[in-house]
Amino acid sequence: MIIYTKLLKFIFILASVNMYNYYINVVCFIVLLTNCGGVAMTEFLKKLLPETSFPVLLKYHGRTSRVFSIDNDVLKEASTKEYSGISVRVWYEGVWGFASTSNIREADIKRAIDSAVQSAKSGKKDKPGTFSKPRFVSNKGKLTVPITDPLENHSVEEKISLVRKTAERVKSVSDKIISSSSRYTEIIDEKTMVSNYGTEITYSDRKADFRAAAFASDGNDMELGYASFGATGGWKELFKNRSWEKIAEEAAKIALTKLGKESPEGGVYTVVLHPSLVGVLAHEAIGHTVEADFVLSGSAAKGQLGKKVASDLVTLVDDPVPDFWDGATGMVLVDDEGNKPKKVEVIKNGVMRSYLHDAETAAIFDVEPTGNARAFNYSDEPIIRMRNTYIAPGESTVEELIGSTKNGLYLKGLGGGGQADANAEFMFGVLEAHKIENGKITEPLREVTISGQAFDVLRSVDAVANDFLFTLGAGYCGKHQPAKVDAGGPHLRCKVRIGGRKQ
C-alpha cells in the first residue's frame, strides 16, 4: 500500500490544477490491475485494440528487478527498479511496425498504435514484392511459472546478508584468496497480451540467479575462479541443487587449483567436456546458427535441413519447459508474439531437423511457429531467441567415458569469454582443465582455450554419457538485447583444437 499512499498524496497536491479526478482514475486502475491478476489490463487493452484486417498485438509488461552485490566486503549495489509500459506491434503487407510507451493512458496508447501502423504502412513503400503472412496460433489463458517459495517472501536484508556471507566464505577458504565477490539478481515480470488474431494471455514470470567469484594469488601468479546458477521460479528452485556455501567454496577452489600450473601444448586433442562446456557449445556455437533469422542471412545451418551434420550420438534440443528439470532459467510459457512455445529437436541422431522460428520465419519456411520470439523489455521488439538448449543424454556412464580415454583433457566451465560466428567457428576460454592419463583425471592445467568449427566437433563425438546438468542459467544471451536462457547436456567426448604453449 506504500505506493498507493504516495500516489494519493500526489493527487491532493495536483487538485489545485483540476487534475484530481484524472489521477484518482489512474490510482484506481493500478489498484484494480494489481488485485485482479491482470483481468483489468486485459479488458483495458481489448477495448483499445483497433479493428483492422492486418495483425495487431498489444502487450503490457511490468517489471521489478533487484540486484545485491558485495565486492571485497563493500556493498557495491543494493537496487530495486520498477518500470512498466505498453508495446504495439503491427504487420502490414510484409513490414513490421512497432511502438511503445511508458504512459499507460488511453491517449498515449492510441498514439503508439497510430505510430506503429503508420511505420508499417510507410515501410511498405521500401519493400515491394511478395511476402508471407506471419503464422500465429490463437492462445488464451492465465500462465504462471511454478513457484515453491516466492522470491518476494525473502527480505532485502536477507538477500544482502546472503551475498555478504558468501563473499566472506570465499575469502575464508585460504589466505591466498586476495579478492572475493558475490551477486544476487532477480527479475519479476507481469505481462498481458491481446491481439486481433486470438491472443488473450496474462503471464507471471520469476527468474533469479546467484554467483560467487574469487581471485587467488601465490605472490607470482593470479587466477580467477567463479561459480553460479540460475532458475525460474522461487527461492527453492534457485537453491535446489547447490547451497551458497558450496558455491563459495567451489569458486575459491577453482582459483586455488590453477595457481602455479602449466598450460598444455597447443594442438588437436581428444577431450571430455563437462556439461557446462557442452551447454556453451550447444548454445553459442550451434544454437545461434539455427535461429531462422540468421539462417536467412546465410548462417552455417542454411540448407542443412535433412542432412547429416553431427555424430549419430548427437541430439540437440531447444526446449521451453524441460519436463525432466524443474525451474530451468530459460523457461518460457508463451512467447512475445503470443504463440505457444514448442519443444524443438534441432538435430536428431546427427541429422538436422528444424530451425528456431518466430511467426514470420515460420511462414517463410512453411512450418508452424516454434514460439521462439522473445523481447526483454516492453520497449524491445521480439526477435528469435533460444530458451533451454541442450544435447540429450546418451547411454555411457561418466566413469566409462573417462575410463576409456587413454590420453586427453577433461574440460569444465566457460572462462575468459569467447566468440562464436555465424559460420559456426568458435573459440572459448576454459575455466577448469585437467589431463586425462590412462583413463584417469590427473594434473590440473591453466590458460586453456578451445576452438574449432562446431559441426565438425559434433561429427567427432564418439561417446555421450547418461548424466545431465543445466549450467548457464546465471547469464544472459546478448543477441541485440538480453535474454535469460539456459544450456547444458551430459558429459561427452570429442576432438577440439586446444590453445596453449607452442610445441
N, C-alpha and C positions, 0 to 999 in steps of 0.2 A: 504493500500500500504506500510505500515511501514515494514512489514515482507519481502516484495519483495525487498525493498531498501537495507535492511541489507544483504539479500542473495546476491544481485548483488555486494555489496562491498566485500563480502567474495570471490566471484568469481574472482575479479580482483587481490586479494591477491594471489590466487592459480594459476593464469595464468602462473606464472613463472615456475611452475612444470607441464605444459602442461595439466592441468585439466580444462581449460576454457570451452571447448565445452561440457564436461561432465556435469558441473554444470549449464551451460546455459540450457541444456536439462531438468535438474531437475526443475529449476525455471519455465520454460515454461510449464512443465507438471503440476506443482502446480497451476499456474495461470489458465491453461485450465480447470483443475478439478474444481476450485472454480467458474469459470464463466459459466460452463456448467451443474451445478447441478448434478454432478455425472456421466454424459454421458461419459466423457473421461475415468473415472475409470472403468466403465462397460466394455468398449471396450478393455481397457488395460488388465483387468482380463480375459475376454473371450479369448484373444489371448494367455494367459498363461495356460488356462485350459487344462489339459492333456487329451488325448484320451484314456480312459480306459473302461473296461466292468463293473467296480465297482463304487459306488457313490463317487464323489469328490465335495466339496464345498469350494470356495474361498471367503473370506469376508474381505473387508476393513472397518475399524472402526476408525473414527477420533472423538476426544472428547475435549471439552473445559469445564472445571469446575471452578466455582468461589465460594469462601466462605468468608463471612464477619461476624465477631463476636465481641461482646462487653461483657466484664465481669467486673462489678464494675467500670464502667466509663473508663476502659482501653481497647483500641483496641487490641484484642488478635490475630486476624487473618484478613488479607486482601490479599487473594491469588487468582491468576489465573493460572491454569495449563492446558497446551495443550499437547496432545500426539496423536499418530496415529500408526496404524500397520496393518498387514495382517495376517489372520489366515487361516490355511489349515486343513480341516477335511476330513478324508478318512475312508470308511468302507470296510473291506475285509474279507469275509467269517467268520463273527461273531465277528470281532475285529475292534475297532476304532483306527485310527492313527490320531494324532493331532500335529501340529507345528505352531509356529508363529514367526514373525519377525517385528521389528520396522523399518527396512530398506525397503523402497518402491521402490526397484530396481529389474529389471528382474532377475538378477543373484541370488539375495538373496531370492526372492520368489520361484524361481525354486529349490533352495536348501531346502527351507521349504517344498515344495511339495514332493521332494525326501525323506526327513526325515519322513514326515507323512506316506507315502506309505511304507517305509521300517519298520517303527514301527508297522504298522498294519500287514504286512506280517510276521514279526518276532514274533509278539504276537500270531499269529495263531498256532504256534508250541505248545504253552502252553494252547490252548483252543480247544481241539478236540471235536468231537461230532456234533450234529445237531444244526442248528441255523435258525432264522427267519430273512429274509431280511427286513431292515427298510422300512417303508412306507412313501414315500414323495409325496407331491401333487405339481404339476407344478404351479409356482406362478410368475407372471411378473407384473411390474408396477412401478410407482413413488409414494411413500407414504409419506405424511406429516401430522403430528398431527395438529388439528385445533388450530390456534393461533389468538387471538384477538389483543393483544398489545405485540409485541415481547419483550422478556427479554432484548435483545440487545439494545433496544431503551432507556433503563434506565442506566444511567452512574454509574461508580464506586462510585462517590461522593454521588449520590442519595441513593445507597444501603448501604453505610457506615452510612449516615445520618439516614436511616430507622432503623438500629439496635441500633444506639446511642440513638435516641429519644424514642425508645421502652423501652430500659433499664431504661432510665430516668423516663418514665411514670410509670413503675413498682414501682420504689422507691418512687415516689410522692404520691402513694395511701395512705401510712401510715408510721409514723415514726418507726413502728415495723418491717418494711421491712429492713433487715440488709444487704441483698445482692441481686443483680439483674443481669440478663444477657439476651442477645438476639443473635440470629444467623440466617443468611440467606444463603441458598445454592442453586446453580443452576447447571444443567448438560445439555450441548448442544451436541447432538450426531448426527453424519452423518455416515450412513452405506451404503455399496454397496455389494451385494451378487450375485454371479453367480455360477451355478453348471452344471454338465452334466446330471442332471435329470430334467432340465427345469426351474430352478430358474434364474431370472434376475430382481433384485429389487434394487431400491435406496430408502432409508428410512431416513427421517429427524425427529428427536425427541427432545423435550424440556421438562425438568422436574425441578420444583423448590419447595423449602419448607422453612418454616419460623417458628420460635418458640421464646418463652419468658419463663423465669424461675425466681422464687422468693424464697428467704428464709426469713421466718418471725420468730421473737423471742419475747417472753414476759419477758425475763430475766431468765426463768426456762426451758422452752421447746423451741425447734426449729422445724419448719415444712417447707416442700417443697411444692411449687405449680408451675405448668407449664401448658402451652397451646401451641398448634402447629397445623399446617395444611400444606398440600402439594397439588400440582396439576401438571397435564400435560398440556402444552400449554404456555400461556404468562402471563403477569402481571395481566390482568383482570381475567383470570381463577384462579390465585392464591388467589386473594383478593375478590373473588365474594361473599363469604358468611360472612367473618369477616374482620374487619379493624385491622390495627396494634394497634390502641387504645384499641379496645375490647380485643385483645389477651393479652396486657399488664395488663389490669385491671383484667381479668379473672385469670391470673397466680397469681397475688397478692392476690386476694380474696380467692382463694383455700388455700393458705398458711395460711392466717389470720384466716380463719374459723376453722381450725383444732387446733389452739392454745388452750391448756388447756382442751381439750375434752377427754373423756374416750374412752377406747377400749371396744368393745362388748364382751360378754361372748362367748366362743367357742361353736360350735355345728352346727347342720344342720338347715338351715333357709330357709324360703320362701323369695326369693329376686326378685326385679325388676331390670333388667340390662339395663343400658343406652346403646345406640348403640355403644359407644366406647368399652365397655366390650363385647358386642355381637360380634363385629369385632375381638377382641382378641381371643375369644372362637372359632369363625369360622376359623380364620387363623392358630393360634398356636396349638390349641388342636385337631381340626378336620382336617384342610386343609393338614397338613404335612402327616397325616396318609393315605391320599388318593392319594398322589403322587406315581405314579406307580412303581418307583424305590424302594421306601420304602415299598410298598405293596409286591413286590417280595422278599424283605428282611424279611418279616414277621410282618408288622405293624398290628395294631388292626383292620384295614379295610380289611385285607386279607380274602377272602372267603365270604365277606358280600354282594356282588352284588345280588340284588333281594330280600334282606332280610330287615326286619323292624329294623331300628337302631335308630329311633327317634320318637317323637310325630307326629301325623298326621298333626299338625300345622307347622311343620318344613320343609322348602325347602331351601337347601343350594346350592349356585351357585358360580362358578368361571368364571368371565366374562372379556374378553379382552377389550371390548368397551361398557360399560353400556349405553344404549340409553336414560336412564332417568336421567343421571348425567353427565354434561359437565366437562371434564378435570379430570377424576379420575386418581390418580397418577400412578396406575398400568396399564394404557392403553398400549396395545401392538398391533401394526398393522400388524406385521409379526414376527414370532419367529426366533431364531438364527440358525435354520436348513432350513429356507426359507419357512416353512409351514404357511398357513393362520390360525391364531388363531380362535378357536370356543368357543362360549358360552357353558359351561358345567353345566348341572344340576346334581350335585354330589348326592344330596339327594332330592327326590321329594315326598312331603306328607309323610315323615317319612321313605321312602324306598330308600336304596342306589342304584343309577342307573349307576354311572360311576366313573372311576378314572381319574386322570390327566395324559396325555401321551405325550411322545416325539415320534419320528419316530420308534425307536426300540421297545419300550414297546407296542406301538400300534400293531406292527406285532405279538408280543408275545401273546397279548390278543385278536388278530384277530378283531381289531376295527380300525376306522380311527384315524389318529393323531389329537390331540386337539390343537396343537400349543403352548405347554407349555415349549418348550425347550428355555432356556434363558442363555445368557452369559453376565457378567457385563463389562468385558474389552475384547479387541481383543486377549489378551493372556489367556483368560479363555475358557475352553471347555464348550459347552452348557450342562445344566442339567435341570431336570424337576423343574419348579418353578411355583408358583401361580401368578395371575395377580391382579384382584379385586375380593375379596372373601367376600361373604355376605350371610346373611339369609334374605329371601324375606319377605316383609311386610305382615301383616295379616289384620284383619278386625276391631279389637277393637281400640278405641281411647286411647291415653296415659292416659287421665283422668279416663276413665273407668277401665283401667288396675290397676292403683294405687288405685282408689277409692274402688275397690272390694277386696283389700288386707287388711285384718283386722290387722295383725301384721307381720312385716318383715323388710327387709332392702332395701334401694334404693342405688345402687352401680354404680359408674361412673368413668371411666378412669383407665388406667394401671399405677400403681405407684410402684416404687421399683423393677421393673423387675419381672421375674418369670421363670418358666420352664414347658415344655410340652414334653412328651416322646412318643415313637412310639407305646406304649400300650394305648395311649390317656389319661394317667394320667397327671394331670396338677396342678400347684399351681402358682397363680399370686397375686402380691400386688395390692391393690385398692387405687386409688388416692383420691377419694371422697366417703364418705359413710354417710348416714343418716338413722335414724329409720323411719319406717312406722308404724303409730299407728292409728287404726280405719280409715284406708283409706286416711290418710294424712301424708305427709312428715314432720318430726319434727326434733329432735335433731341431730346435726352432730356428727360423730364419727371419730376416727383416728386409725392408726395401724391395718388396716383390711386386711386380706388375704382371698382368696377363693381357694378351692381345690376340686378335685373330679375326676371322670372318665368321659370324655367328652360325650361319647354316653349315659351314664346314666343320665347326666344332660339334654341332649336333649330329652330323654324319659320323663323327668319330666316336660317339658314345657306344661303349661296349658292355656297360653294366649299370643298372639302376636299382637302388636299394628300396626297401619297403617301408622306410620311415617317412616322416613328413613334418615340416615346420613352415609357417609363415614368419618372415623375419624383417620385412621392410616397412612395417606399419607406422613407425615413428616419423617417417619422412614425407615429403611431398613430391609429386611429379611436377615438372616445371614446363610443360608444353604451352607456351604463351600465357598461361595463368596457372596458379597452383591447383592441385587436386590431391585429396587423400586417397592413397591406393595401398595395396599390399601385394607382396610377391613372395614366392618360396618354392618348395618342392622337396624331394628326397635327396640323399647323397647320390651322386653319380660319378662315373669315371669316363674321362675323355682325354683328348690331347689339345693343348694350347701352347702358344708361344710365351715364354717367360722372359721378362726383362730383368737383368741383373748384371753381375760382373762380366766383363769380356773374358773369353777363354784365353 
